[in-house]
Amino acid sequence: MSFKAESHFNNEDSNTTNNPGIDEILEARLSRRRLFKGAGLAGAAVGASALTGCATGMGGGSGHSVGSLSFKAVAKHTSDKVVVPEGYTAQVLYALGDPLTASTPAFRNDGTDADFGNRAGDHHDGMEWFGLDAQGRPSRSAALRGLIAMNHEATTDEKLSSFFLHADGGTATLPRPAAEVDKELMIHGLSVVEVQSDGKRWAYQPDSPFNRRITTMTEAAIHGPARGSEHLVTRYDNTATRARGTLNNCGAGRTPWGSFVSGEENWFGYFFRDAKDDEARKNDKQVKGLVRYGRKAGAASRHGWESAGTADQYARWNNSASGASAKDDYRNEMNTFGYVVELDPYDGRSLLRKRTALGRMGHENITFAKVSPGQPVVAYMGDDARGEYIYKFVSDAKWDAADAEPANRLAAGDKYLDKGTLYAARFKSDGTGQWLELSMDNPVIAGSSYFEFKDAADIAVFTRLAADAVGATKMDRPEWAG
């Protein structure tokens, strides 16, 4: 049986609601503009700036326009290499397989390499800079020495990876060999790597004590309203306070208190459910949640990790209800993914934290509005899948300027990201919009017949269904919020 991944794993489309889409609203808006054009009544196009309650100054941009580019354009070419403008240089700084410890062998790139938990992962994606001064202490102004925290979003499909990961190019039939899956489990996740410049060239430091990998197998702590929820109970952790790893990380960013945040995006395709799982679960509302998050019973998984054996690291990717309860299997494992995760890049001993108050979705990234003393911390997010929504989070805690340089960055994250209110955006054809509250205080959610929401944990785990219920506007893969 072949399981070869197709493009649909990056083109999830599970929103079957009748909620209006942004294309319908824009068409209505354009029709309205045409109607009133002669009277001079046409207003601005629909956009995030029209949403009631949006904070200004997102990202702290200056608002200045960019002038003409001051370099000679690169000529068209078909060379298989990076070509930069005259007077510029490009270098490889940190590539797949590069060792992160002094004892890890150099990358051979012949398919025989191992120990990927101590090597650079695959598919480098969103990244952030965290400066270090000459004494190796955190510095916001350091420009020549620092840490790069980055995502390793995915891996090349099997049979396309023969030049770097598996010696024979990978097995594209089931069952997958355990040795291949073991590598693939480790090349997803995050990296923290120290880099330095002598003013001319950059180099990464393979023996830096700051270097760190987070993989699909690294322990993580669940924070926010879903901590302890029945929906996150697994065989790995019956208390629903711990999970393993992070997956398919895409957009990244920096918090106002100086930590790294990363969005778990197209993670749904890595999981598998038996064809008869819906029948086995009968009236379990989890089934609606699984389908709404793109995981239909019997659908092939992206890489077939669940087929590699009965050991725990493979069994967790089969989300079928096979045991007596959720404590005995991994029916809830998929619910432990889909969050914004937070990491202190300066502290290699700290656990990754999954911030469930920010909602569960195909997170592209999270962008923080400019903070102001005495005001809540406000963040914006996009769910990067077809027909999904734009979100806003408003913290309960008010910003304290002292937290810009906190003694404990993750404790500051607990303060601002574990308690707050989540909203989904609705746009209107008259050019305005509103933020729809996703909480049990909203009677639409508390009394929903669309999905049974019992508490804040349900909203945190089944965020898409909450946004469905309140009538948020469907977008077309909203990515980097800003």
N, C-alpha and C positions, 0 to 999 in steps of 0.2 A: 504493500500500500504506500503510495507516494503522499507526501505531506508538503511538498514544495510551496514555500510562501509566495503568495501573489500580492499585487499592489493593494488589494482590498483591506489588508491589515493596517494600512495607513490611510484608508478612506472609509472608516466606519460611518455608518448611516443608520442609526437605530432609533431615531426620533420619529415616531409615527403619529404624533399628536396633530391636531388641527390648529395648533398655535400659528399665528401669521409669521411668515418669513420676511426677512429684511428686503428681499427682492419685491414682494408684494407691496410693502410699505413705501419703498422708493418709487415704485410705479405709480402708486396713489399720490405720492408727494409730487411727482413730476406732472401728473394730470392736474393737480391743484395749481401748480405753478403756471401751467399753460392757461388755465382758466382765468387766473388773476393777473397775468402778466401785463395786460393792457392797463390795469388799475394801479400797477406798481406795488402790489401787495405781496409779491412772492418773497419768502424769507429764506433763511439758510437751509441747506440740505440737512437731512436727518444725520445726526452724529452723536458721539459720546458727550460733546459739549452741551447738548440739549437736555441731557438727563438731569432731572431735579436732584440736587444733593451732591453732584460730582464736585470733588475738591479741585482747586486750580493749582497750577504749578507742578504738575506731575513730572517727576524726573528732574526738576530743577533747571530746565533748559533756559537759555538766555533769550530765546525768541529771535535772535539775529539770523538773517538769511545768509546762505552760503554763496560766496561769489564764484567767479570762474576758477576752474582748476588750473593749478600752476605747473603742470607737467605735460610732457609730450605724450600724446596718446600711443598706446601699444598697437602695433600693426596687426592685422588679422594673420592668424597662423594656424596650422594643424599639428604642431609639435606636441608631443605628450610630455609637457613640462610646464612649470610655472614661469610665466614671462611677466616682468614688471617694467615700469617706465624707466627710461634712461635716468641714471643718477640714483636709482633705488636698488636695494638688494632684498632677496628673500632667502630664508634659511629654514631648515627643519629643526624645530626646537625640542619637541617631545612627541614621539611617534608610537604607534601600536607596538607593544612588546618591549619598549625601553624599560630596563630594570630600575626599581625604586629602592633597592638595598644594595650594599656593597657586596653581599654574598650571592646575589642573583646573577646567573650567567648572562652574558651579552646575548641579545636576540639574534638567533640564527636565521630566522625567516625561511625555514625549510619544512615547517609543519611538525617538527619534533620538539619545539619549545614547550615547557611546562611552567608551573609556578606563576600563573597569571594573576594570582592574588597579590603578587609583588611586582607586577609589570603594568605599563600603561594599557588601558582598555581600548576598545574599538570604537569607531565612529565618534570622534571628538565633536562635541556640540557646545552648547552655551557654557561660557566661562566668565570668571571674575578675577580681578587682581586684588591681592591683600599684601600691602607693603611690609617690609622688614627693615629696621634700621641697622646700623653697623654692628650692634650688639645682638641682633636677632630678635628684637622686640617689635611688637606690632607698631606700624607707622602708616598713617594715612597719606603722608607726603613722600614716602620713599619711592624712587622711580627706577633704581638700578638693581635693587634686590627685593625679592618678594615671593609670594606664593601664588600660583595659579590654581584655583579650584575649578574643575571642569566636569562636564557630563560625558559619559560614554553611552550614547543612546541605543545602539543596536549592533548587529553584526551582519556581514554580507551573507546572503542566502547560501546554503550548502550547494555544492557543485559550482559555485562561483568564487570559492574562497581558497582555491588550491595553492595560491602563491604565498599565503601567510599563516593560515591557522591549522588546517588539517593536512597531513602528509599526502593523502589521496584525494583531497578536494572536498571531503565530507560525504556523508551518506544521506541521500535524499529519500530513503524508504524507511518504513517502520519495521521492527523497532530500531531506534537510534542506538549506536554504540555508546556505552557509558563514558568511555574515555573522551569522545567528542563532546558530549553534553557537559562533562565536567569543565572543559575549557570554556565553552560558551556561557556557562553560568558565571564564570569569573571575569569575562571581558566586558560585561555590562556594569553599569553603576557610575561611580564618581572617582575622581582622582584629586589629590592635593599634592602638588609638586613644587619644590623650590627652584627658582630660576635666578640667574644673576647676569649682569652685563658689565663688561670692562669698558663700556663706552663705544665699542665698535661692533662686538658680536655678543649674542646671548648664548647661554648654556644652561642646561638644567643640571641639578646637583644630585647624582644618583645615590649618594650616601647621606642625604639630609635627614635629620631626625623628624622633620616636619612631613616628609613624604608619607602618603597614606592612600590606600585604596578602600573604597566601599563597593561591595559586589552584591549580587543577588542573595548571598549567603550571610552577609554581615548583620549582626543583631541590631535592631532598631527599637526605639521606644515610641509607643503610641501616646499622643498627647491630645488634649482637647476633649470635646463632648463625647467622642466615640470610644474613649479609653474605658475599658471594662465592659463594652457593649456585647450583648449576646451575638451580634452579627460579626464580631471579629474573633470569636472563640475558635481555636484550631487545636489540632493534636500537638502542635509545637508549644502552644501556650494556652492553657485552659482559662487563664485570667484575663485574656484579651488586653494585656498591657504591653506585650512585646510582639514583635514581628521580625521577619528576616528580609533584609535587603531593600534595594530600590531598583526600579526597572524602567527602561525606555525613557530615560530622563532627557528632556529637550531644552526648554528655555531655562535660564538661570538669572540670578540677580543678587543684590546685596541689600541687607536690611539696614534701617537707620542706625542700628546698634552694632553694625560691623560684622555680621555673620553671613554665611552663604546660604541661599535658598535655591532649590531646584524643583522643577515640575515633572511629575510622573505622567507621561503622555499616552502613547499608544500601547499600553500594557495588556489590554484585554486579550489580544491574540495569542499570548503566550500560554493561555490556559485551555483546558479541555474538559468537556463533560460527556459522559456516556449518553448514547442516543435515547435511552429510556429513563434518564435522570428526572425529567419533568414528571413522568408518571410515578416514579418512586417517591417524589416529594409531595405529591397530591396538592394540597392547598397552601403549601409553604409560600409566603409572599416573597421569599428570596428569589423564586423563579422569575417573577416579573422584574426584579432588580437585575438579575443576571442577564436577561434578554435585553433590558434597557441599556445595559452596559456592553452590549455587543457579543454576549457569549451564549449562543443557542446550543441546545443539546445536540451532540453528534457532530458539530462543526469541527473541522481539523484545526489543530493548533499551529502556531507559526513555525515552530522548530521541532515539535514532537518530543520535547523534553520528558513528558510524562511516560514515554514508552521505554525509557532506558533501564528500567528495573524497578524493584519494589523498595529500594532504599529510600529513606525519607527525603533526600534532596531531589528525587525524581517524582515521588508520590505526591508531593505538594502541588504539582502543576495539574493534577486531576482533581477537579472541583466537584466530582460526583458525590452524592450522599450515600456512601458505602458502609458507614459504621452505624452503631446504635444511636449516636448523637454527634453533634459538631465537635465534641471533645475527642472523638475517636477517628476523625478523618480530616480532610482539607476542603470540605464543602464551602467554607468561608474564606479560604486563602485569598481569593481574588479581591475580597473586601479589604484586605490589608494593603492594597495598592490603589493608586489614583489620587495621591495627596501631594501637597507641597511639603518637601522635606527640608529640614534646617540642619546645618552643620557648622561647627566652629572650626575653621581651617587651622587655627593656631593651636588647637588642643586635640592631639591625636588620641587621647584617652576617653574623650566624650562620645556618647552614643549619638547616632543620627536620630533626629526626632521627626515624627510624622505629625504634621499640624492639621488635625481633622476639622478644626473649626473653620478652616478655609474651604471646606467642601471637597467632595470626591468627584473627580471628573478626568477628562483627558487634559490635564494641566499643561499649557504651553509655558507659561511663566507667571510671575507675580511682580507687579510694579507698584512701588510705594509712592504715594503723594508726598509732597514736601511736608515735613513734620513741623508742628508749631506747639510751643509749650502750653500746657493746659487744654490741648485739643486731642481728640482721639487720633490714633494711627489709622490711616486709610490706605487700602490696597486694592488694586484692580487685577482681574484675571480673565483669561479667555479659555474656553473649552474647545480645544482644537480637533473637532470632528464635524462632520456634515450635520447641519441643522441644530447645532448646539448654541450655548448662550454665553453672554458676558456677565461677569459677576463683580461685586464690590464687597469688601469686608471692612467693618468699622469696629475697632477695638473698644472694649468697655473701659480699659485703662486709658488715662490721659497722659500725653507725652511729657516726660521729664527730661530736660536738656542734659542732665547728668548721665542719662543712659546712652548718650552718643559715644561714650568711652566707658562702658561698664566693666566691672571686675569679672563678671560672668556673663558672657554673651547669650548663652542658651537660657539662663535664668531670665534675662531680659526678654527673650523670645517667649518664654512661658507667660510673662506678664502681659505682653501685647498680642500674642497670637492664639492663646488658648481660650480666651473668652471674648466674645464680641457678637456682632450681628452680621449675617450674610444676606446679600441682596442679589437679585437677578434683574437684568435690564429689559424694559419694554419700551419700544420706540413707537411713535405715532406719526401718522401721515401729515400732521400739521407742523412737523419739525420739532416737536417737543418729545419728551420721554420721561419715564419715572423709574425709580428703583423699587422693586417689589420685595418686601421683607420675607425672608425664608426662616420663619420661626414659629413656635407653637402659639405665639401671641397673634399670629395672623389667622383669623377664623377660616380663611380659605384652606389653609393647611391643616389646622386642628380638626376641621370637619370634612376633610377630603374624602370623597368616595372613589377617587382615582387610585389612591394608594393610602394605606393605613399608616399614618405617622403618629407614634406614641410619645416621642420625646425628641430632644435635640440630637441625640445620637442617631436616630433614624434619619434626620435631615442631613447630618454630616456624612452618613454612609450612602444615602440614596438622594444625593443633592439634585441630580438631573430630574428625578421624579418630582421633587419639590418645585423646581423651576417649571416643569411641565404643568403642574397643578395650578400655579398662580398665573399662567398665561404669558410667560416671558417670550421675547421675540427670537425666533430661530435665525441664526447667523450662518455664514458659510465658512467654517473653519477659522474662527477668530484666533489669531496667534498672539504675538507680543503685544500685551496691553501697555499703553503709555499715554 
